[in-house]
Amino acid sequence: MTMEAITALPASEFHSRIDAVRDRIADANVDAGVWFGARSIEYLTHFYHAQTERPVVLAVTDDRVAITVPKLEVIRVDENPHIDDVYHYFDYPGGDPMATAVAMLDDLGIESVAADMDGAPGVMGYEGPSLSSFVEVSSQSWVDRMRWAKSDAEVAVMREASTWSHLAHQYLVDRMQPGAAQGTISQEASMEASRAMFDALGTRYVPRTGIYFEGPTHTGLHSAEQTAEPHPYPTNRKLAEGDTIVTAAEANVDGYLSEIERTMFIGDPDDEQRHYFDIMLESQSIAIETAGAGVEYGTVAQAVWDYLVEQGVEDRAFHHVGHSLGMGSHEPPYVDRGTEETMEVGHVFTVEPGIYVPDVGGFRHSDPVVVTENGTELLNYWDRSLDANIVSI
């Protein structure tokens, strides 16, 4: 799957997605598909918004795409070429979002729908009513399933995001020295990489959802005994010689995320650190080599588990081997024992088996892998070897 990197999806991507859900609407024998989820609406129309107490409702019929939004979103949605009709209410609770949405459905002659949920989610104080109080509603999760397999354009956007996450990661590593405060250097690296991304991409750059409230790139790291916990809360601990470090960097290009994590060391690691690093690296390699089109996710996870058992460290493994990646940082299917879903061309998932050893540290790389017709492709290119992940002091 080879394609020149792009910084925004083409209009054809959204046309094909709408066509795909229209096929599903016809198969379901309903008048329309309806979506309340912000990410699904974004996926279908490129209209991105933050999910708040103000519901947004998208309806797709065989010939129209209509949306209900709060008044404050009208200016943005009017500019969207993938939406035909726009309805709006004043605000919530000052307006009546569901009444406006139902009026939209009535205007389109809709009596039955397949919806991603039965009404807007109850976030930030929003309270009903349900959509089924007004029209016949059946449940569907079409977009969630469509997102599993990425198109060439989606993979190209994620490849571009990986380039920027590598830059952010490099800025992070450049600051990793004894005495440096980890929270401070993470913030500085995130800001420097975000500024570089804005400068290079200019007005072409649109983060969309994902991590857009945090900026286009984000970095973090944990050190020493903190790394022995898979998800520790960040601190501003000062780095010291001999530390085990677990880094992370993300970037967001047109709503699609990248991810890179590396186990690193401040100065030369000792024999115990080298031992666990080698086990982690081999387990990641086993996962990458086992993956491919037609392979069950559970098979990949089991291959890793068998190796960890062979090495006698299975009690130090606390989580699955990886997760799918795209518009969300964690998406199904998951690389876990018991996952029966089969890998298909275009699936993108992280490979990040970890082992966590008290008084020694945690050991985890993370790299997104795309399933291709010929096997797999790593979207990251940062060297995974031990020697490449030692910070000289």
C-alpha positions in Angstrom: 0.0 0.0 0.0 2.1 2.9 -1.3 0.8 6.4 -1.6 2.4 9.9 -1.4 1.8 11.5 2.0 -1.1 13.9 2.2 -2.2 16.3 4.9 -6.0 16.2 4.2 -8.4 13.6 2.9 -9.8 14.2 -0.6 -13.5 15.0 -1.1 -13.9 11.6 -2.9 -13.2 9.9 0.5 -16.4 11.3 1.9 -18.5 10.7 -1.2 -17.6 7.0 -1.1 -18.5 6.8 2.6 -21.9 8.3 2.0 -22.4 5.9 -0.8 -21.5 3.0 1.4 -24.0 3.9 4.1 -26.7 4.5 1.5 -26.2 0.8 0.5 -26.6 -0.2 4.1 -29.7 2.0 4.5 -31.2 0.2 1.5 -30.3 -3.2 2.9 -31.9 -2.3 6.3 -35.1 -1.3 4.6 -35.3 2.0 6.5 -35.8 5.6 5.3 -32.5 7.0 6.6 -29.4 6.5 8.7 -29.1 8.8 11.7 -25.9 9.6 13.7 -25.5 11.4 17.0 -21.8 10.5 17.6 -19.4 13.3 16.8 -16.7 11.1 15.4 -19.2 9.3 13.1 -20.6 12.6 11.8 -17.0 13.7 11.1 -16.2 10.5 9.4 -19.1 10.8 7.0 -19.1 14.5 6.3 -15.8 16.1 7.4 -17.9 18.3 9.8 -16.0 18.1 13.0 -17.2 19.4 16.4 -16.8 18.8 20.1 -19.5 16.7 21.6 -21.1 18.9 24.3 -24.6 19.4 25.8 -25.6 20.7 22.3 -26.7 17.7 20.2 -25.8 17.4 16.5 -27.9 15.1 14.5 -27.0 13.8 11.0 -29.5 12.2 8.7 -28.6 10.5 5.4 -31.3 9.3 2.9 -31.0 7.9 -0.6 -30.6 11.4 -2.0 -30.1 14.0 0.8 -27.7 14.6 3.6 -29.1 16.8 6.4 -27.9 18.0 9.7 -29.3 19.6 12.9 -26.8 21.8 14.8 -26.9 24.5 17.5 -26.9 28.0 16.0 -23.3 28.6 17.0 -22.2 25.9 14.4 -24.3 27.2 11.5 -21.5 29.3 10.0 -19.1 26.3 9.9 -21.6 23.8 8.7 -22.9 26.0 5.9 -19.4 25.8 4.3 -19.5 22.0 4.2 -19.8 20.7 0.7 -21.0 17.2 1.8 -24.2 18.4 3.6 -27.3 19.5 1.6 -29.6 20.8 4.3 -28.9 22.5 7.6 -31.4 22.9 10.5 -30.6 24.7 13.7 -31.9 25.5 17.2 -30.8 28.3 19.5 -29.0 26.4 22.2 -29.6 23.9 25.0 -31.7 24.2 27.1 -32.7 27.5 25.5 -33.8 25.7 22.3 -35.3 22.3 21.6 -32.7 20.2 19.8 -34.8 17.0 19.4 -37.8 18.9 18.1 -35.6 20.5 15.5 -34.1 17.2 14.5 -37.6 15.6 14.3 -38.8 18.4 12.1 -35.8 17.8 9.8 -36.8 14.1 9.6 -40.4 15.1 8.8 -39.3 17.4 6.0 -37.3 14.6 4.5 -40.3 12.2 4.7 -38.6 9.9 7.2 -40.6 7.5 9.3 -38.1 4.8 10.1 -34.3 5.2 10.8 -31.3 3.1 11.7 -29.4 5.1 14.3 -26.1 4.8 16.1 -27.9 5.6 19.4 -31.4 6.3 20.5 -30.9 10.0 21.0 -28.0 12.3 21.8 -25.6 11.2 24.5 -26.1 12.6 28.0 -22.9 14.6 28.2 -22.4 18.0 30.0 -25.9 17.9 31.4 -27.9 17.1 28.3 -31.1 15.1 29.1 -33.1 13.4 26.4 -35.6 12.7 25.0 -35.0 9.6 23.0 -35.4 9.5 19.2 -37.7 6.5 19.4 -40.2 8.7 21.1 -40.9 10.3 17.7 -39.9 7.8 14.9 -39.3 4.1 14.5 -35.6 3.4 15.4 -33.5 0.4 14.9 -29.8 0.2 16.0 -26.8 0.2 13.7 -23.0 0.6 14.1 -22.1 0.9 10.4 -19.5 3.7 10.7 -17.8 2.0 13.6 -17.3 -1.1 11.5 -16.3 0.9 8.3 -13.5 2.6 10.2 -11.7 -0.7 10.8 -10.3 -0.9 7.3 -8.4 2.3 6.2 -8.3 3.5 2.6 -5.0 4.4 0.9 -5.8 8.0 1.6 -6.3 7.3 5.3 -3.1 5.4 5.6 -1.3 8.2 3.8 -2.6 10.7 6.3 -1.5 8.5 9.2 1.9 8.1 7.6 2.2 11.9 7.5 1.2 12.0 11.2 3.9 9.5 12.0 6.5 11.8 10.4 5.4 14.6 12.8 5.2 12.3 15.9 8.8 11.3 15.1 9.9 14.9 15.1 8.1 15.4 18.4 9.8 12.3 19.8 13.2 13.6 18.7 12.6 16.9 20.4 11.7 15.0 23.6 14.8 12.8 23.4 17.0 15.8 22.8 16.0 17.1 26.2 16.5 13.9 28.1 19.5 14.4 30.4 20.2 13.8 34.1 18.6 16.6 36.1 16.0 17.5 33.4 12.4 17.6 34.8 10.3 15.1 32.8 7.1 17.2 32.8 8.9 20.3 31.7 10.7 18.7 28.8 7.6 16.9 27.6 5.7 20.3 27.5 8.6 21.9 25.7 8.9 19.2 23.1 5.2 19.2 22.4 5.2 22.9 21.9 8.3 22.9 19.7 7.0 20.1 17.4 3.5 21.7 17.2 5.0 25.0 16.2 7.1 23.3 13.5 4.0 21.5 12.2 2.0 24.8 12.0 4.9 26.5 10.3 5.4 23.8 7.7 1.8 23.0 6.9 0.3 26.5 7.4 -3.4 26.8 6.4 -3.4 23.3 5.1 -3.3 21.9 8.6 -6.6 21.0 10.2 -6.5 18.8 13.3 -10.2 17.9 13.4 -11.1 15.8 16.5 -8.8 13.4 18.2 -6.4 15.4 20.3 -7.1 18.8 18.7 -7.6 20.5 22.1 -4.1 19.6 23.0 -2.5 20.8 19.8 -1.2 18.9 16.8 1.5 17.0 18.7 1.8 15.7 22.2 4.6 14.0 24.0 5.2 12.4 27.4 7.5 10.1 29.3 7.8 8.2 32.5 11.0 7.3 34.3 12.6 4.9 36.8 10.2 3.1 39.1 7.2 4.9 37.4 7.7 2.9 34.3 6.9 -0.4 36.2 3.3 0.8 36.1 1.7 0.7 32.6 -0.3 3.9 33.0 1.3 6.1 35.7 0.1 9.6 36.3 2.7 12.1 35.0 5.0 13.9 37.4 7.8 16.4 37.1 10.5 14.0 38.5 14.0 14.9 37.5 15.8 12.3 35.3 18.9 10.5 36.6 21.6 8.4 35.2 20.6 4.7 34.9 16.9 5.5 34.5 14.7 3.3 32.4 12.5 5.6 30.3 9.2 4.9 28.5 8.5 7.7 26.0 5.4 8.5 23.9 4.7 10.9 21.1 1.5 11.5 19.0 0.6 13.7 16.1 -2.8 14.5 14.5 -3.2 15.1 10.8 -6.7 15.7 9.6 -8.2 13.9 12.6 -6.0 10.8 12.2 -3.5 9.9 14.9 0.0 8.4 15.0 1.7 6.8 18.0 5.3 6.0 18.9 6.6 4.7 22.2 10.1 3.7 23.0 11.9 2.1 26.0 15.1 4.1 26.5 17.9 4.5 29.0 19.8 7.4 30.5 23.3 6.1 30.1 24.3 2.5 29.7 21.7 0.0 31.0 22.7 -2.7 33.4 22.4 -6.4 32.6 18.9 -6.7 34.1 17.6 -3.8 32.1 19.1 -5.3 28.9 17.6 -8.7 29.7 14.0 -7.4 30.0 14.5 -5.0 27.0 15.5 -8.0 24.8 12.5 -10.0 25.8 10.2 -7.0 25.1 11.8 -6.4 21.7 11.5 -10.0 20.7 7.9 -10.2 21.7 7.1 -7.1 19.6 9.0 -8.7 16.6 7.0 -11.9 17.0 3.7 -9.9 16.9 4.8 -8.0 13.8 6.0 -11.2 12.0 2.8 -13.1 12.9 0.4 -10.4 11.7 -1.1 -10.3 8.2 -4.3 -10.5 6.2 -6.4 -13.5 7.2 -4.7 -13.9 10.6 -6.9 -13.6 13.7 -5.9 -10.9 16.2 -6.1 -13.5 18.9 -3.5 -15.6 17.1 -1.0 -12.8 17.2 -1.6 -12.2 20.9 -1.3 -15.9 21.7 2.1 -16.1 19.9 3.4 -13.3 22.1 1.9 -14.9 25.2 3.5 -18.2 24.4 6.9 -16.5 24.1 6.4 -14.6 27.4 5.5 -17.9 29.1 8.6 -19.5 27.6 10.7 -16.7 29.1 9.0 -17.0 32.5 7.7 -13.4 32.6 4.0 -13.8 31.8 3.1 -12.6 35.3 4.8 -9.3 34.3 2.4 -8.7 31.3 -0.5 -6.5 32.3 -2.3 -5.7 29.0 -3.1 -6.7 25.5 -0.6 -6.6 22.7 -2.1 -3.7 20.9 -5.1 -1.8 19.7 -6.4 -0.4 16.4 -5.6 3.2 15.6 -7.2 5.8 13.4 -9.5 8.7 14.4 -9.4 7.4 18.0 -6.3 6.6 20.0 -7.8 3.2 21.0 -10.2 1.5 18.6 -11.3 -2.1 18.0 -10.4 -4.7 17.1 -7.8 -5.3 19.8 -4.7 -7.5 19.6 -5.7 -9.7 22.5 -6.2 -13.4 23.2 -9.8 -14.2 22.6 -10.3 -11.6 19.8 -11.6 -13.7 16.9 -11.7 -10.9 14.4 -9.5 -11.4 11.4 -7.0 -8.9 10.1 -7.8 -7.4 6.7 -5.9 -5.2 4.2 -6.1 -1.6 5.5 -6.4 -2.5 9.2 -4.0 -0.4 11.3 -3.1 -1.4 14.8 -0.4 -0.8 17.4 2.0 -3.5 18.5 3.0 -2.8 22.0 3.5 -5.8 24.3 4.9 -4.7 27.6 6.5 -6.2 30.6 6.6 -4.5 34.0 9.2 -5.4 36.7 9.2 -3.8 40.1 12.5 -2.1 41.1 13.7 -2.5 37.4 11.1 -0.7 35.3 8.7 -1.1 32.4 9.6 -2.1 28.9 7.3 -1.2 26.0 7.8 0.0 22.4 4.7 0.9 20.4 4.5 1.0 16.6 1.5 1.2 14.3 1.3 -1.6 11.7 -0.8 -1.5 8.6 -1.9 -4.8 7.0 -1.1 -4.9 3.3 -1.6 -7.3 0.5 1.9 -8.5 0.9 2.1 -8.7 4.7 2.5 -5.7 7.0 4.1 -2.3 7.0 5.5 -0.4 10.0 4.3 3.2 9.9 7.1 4.2 12.3 10.8 4.2 11.4 12.5 5.0 14.7 15.0 2.2 15.3 13.7 -0.4 17.8 17.1 -1.8 18.8 18.6 -1.3 22.3 21.7 0.6 21.1 19.6 3.1 19.3 17.6 3.9 22.4 20.4 4.7 24.8 20.7 8.4 25.6 24.4 9.3 25.9 25.4 11.5 28.8 
